């Protein structure tokens, strides 16, 4: 079941694109929408992430930290980051 807007997120750990382990507790004091996408290099992923990227300045000014959630490996995810 997905969390409801405003509800606290459950505790979980993850690896970022640099293979650094992270923890959901680092998002507790921020507004953090999760962008769920099926896989890198798919049309859905590209469109969704490009749309989110167009708002990145607004997110930054509002202290909103957007995180992407995918079943892809950190290696695949790192390949889709613009250079």
QUIWOPE-V832876 format. One record per run of one state. SS is the DSSP state (helix for helix, strand for strand, loop for the rest). FROM is the first residue (numbers start at 1). TO is the last residue. If there is no record, write none. Layout:
[[SS,FROM,TO] [SS,FROM,TO]]
This chain:
[[loop,1,12] [strand,13,15] [loop,16,20] [strand,21,23] [helix,24,27] [loop,28,30] [strand,31,31] [loop,32,33] [strand,34,36] [loop,37,42] [helix,43,53] [loop,54,55] [helix,56,61] [loop,62,63] [strand,64,64] [loop,65,66] [strand,67,69] [loop,70,73] [helix,74,79] [loop,80,83]]
